[in-house]
Each structure stands twice: as C-alpha cells, then as structure tokens.
C-alpha cells in the first residue's frame, strides 16, 4: 500500500514559551515530592509553630490594646491625657518587663536589645521590635530545624536520579537548556522552603494586624513584610544551591543526603566545641550571655550553617549591625557561587560527552 505526503508537517498544538519551560520541571518535581508521606508530615509539623507564635501575638496585642485605645496619629503626641503618675507607673512596668526578658530569655539572641526597646516606653518602637523579634525567633528556631529535614528528604534525589537514569538525554533532546533545567530544579526545594517560612510568617503578620486596635499599627510595622521576604531570600538561595550541588555529585541519593546532614551537623558541632571552650575560659555556663556575645564565638559562626543563617536573619530583622555579620554574608555568597558553578559543570557533563 503506497504512502503519500510523507515528510515534515506543521504542528498545530500549543507550545510552551521558552521563558516558562523551567516551571514544567519545577512543577513536576514539586508534585512528585509531595507524594512522599514524610514530606507531607513535615509540612504539617512546619505549620504547627504558627499556632504558638500566633498565641504570642494574641497576648501581645491584647496587652497593648488598652494602651492604644483613643490615641492620636503617630505624628502627634501619643498620650496627651495621661497624668505624670500614670506615666511613671507605666515606666516602672516597662522596666520590670525588660528585666524579666533579660533573665528568662537571656539564651535567645538579641533579647537584650528587645529589653532596651521596652524600657524606652515608645509604643511604636516596642511594637515594631517585639514583632520583629518574634518573627526572627520563628525563622531561627522551629523553621530552620524543619527545613534541615525537609530539604534533606526532597533535594538529594532531584539530580542524582537524573544522573543515574541518564534522564539528561531526554531533557536536553528537547528545547530545554541548562539554565532552565537548573532553575526548575532549584525551585523545587525553594518553593517548599517558602511554603514553611515566608507564607507562615506573612500569615502571622496579617494575623497580628487583624488583632490590632487600629490601623496605626501599619505605620509602626510597615517594614516587616520586606524583612520577611529578605530573610527568606538569604535562607532559600544558599540552602537550595548547596543541596542540589550534593545531589549532582553522586549517582546515589543517599550519599547526597548524608553529605547534606553532615555539613549541618559537623559545622554546628565545631561551633559548639568553640562555645564550650570559651565557656571554660570564662568559667561560666555555655549559654551564658557573656559567652554568647563574645567576639570569639561570633567570629566562628561561619563554621555553622545554622548559626550563620541565624546571624544574617538577626541583621535582617534589625537586631545586629552589618559589621557583625558581613563575614557570614560573604560565606553564604561563597557557598552559593561555588555550589552553582559545580552544579552547572555537572549538568553540562552529559552534553560534553
């Protein structure tokens, strides 16, 4: 039976624009990762701290609501009808609250600066500092710990499986370049990190706005959403790049997972060993504020990815100076650049062969 009109023919289907092809890779990786029962469990536990921090915001706004009732706009005098006796009593209460924070939360970074803001008696400054401090601790403690395990479950197999199955031949036989492939893969852990850090933090901020007695609180806290986004960028970019670099270096995802956890554990262990040695030298407890604020300990924070990210977040939320965190920032930039360079080289290897 003869065949006629055999040859190239036009295709009338829908073609995805080149600038959005990375999203096809990212969406596929996000969907496959969410099928894991452990990933779903970690996502659930990652949102549980929102309840505890939400209670903290609720208590704070309930105690502040009486002080803010009937106040004039921020550019005017805030307490026109308050007597000198009541002002003195309020100042005493602020000093008591500041002392409690210094004594009970001395182990938490920047607690002393929070106490100083409360002692100032400026309601606008107090609200801004307390909100920033709560969100900083939210990023630094529960979410940073959960991100360690979440990325450890998701990222190690993203590229190692493609290396083992030679799926690069399938990817690059289509109009997909290295940059689109890497961006798509980076977005998989990046989107999960955003889902357990940025989104919950913004939810807490909006929740606190809803509890406030008036809209003047927006004037006092307008900068917080930008700080949340900036803290998320410093968290997402280096961690996602580092995790994918480990994934690209091996055919076995378990080796990449081991390297990921080893970097966090060994780095934090080295920093903790220096902390212990400094405590012995100072003849104090390891988590004494004198030891924690020591320049020697702060200088070695770059060894620990966990503490390094915490120091950067402390600067983002306004509790540290740039001169104190610039070594850690340089370290994070170096980790990101080196990881991306190795990642590009590993992804390009099948093309060169």
PyMOL commands that set and color helices and strands:
alter all, ss='L'
color gray80, all
select helices_A, chain A and resi 18-34+37-68+84-104+111-120+123-154+156-165+168-171+178-196+198-211+216-221+224-248+253-282+289-292+295-299+301-303+305-316+322-352
alter helices_A, ss='H'
color red, helices_A
deselect
rebuild
show_as cartoon
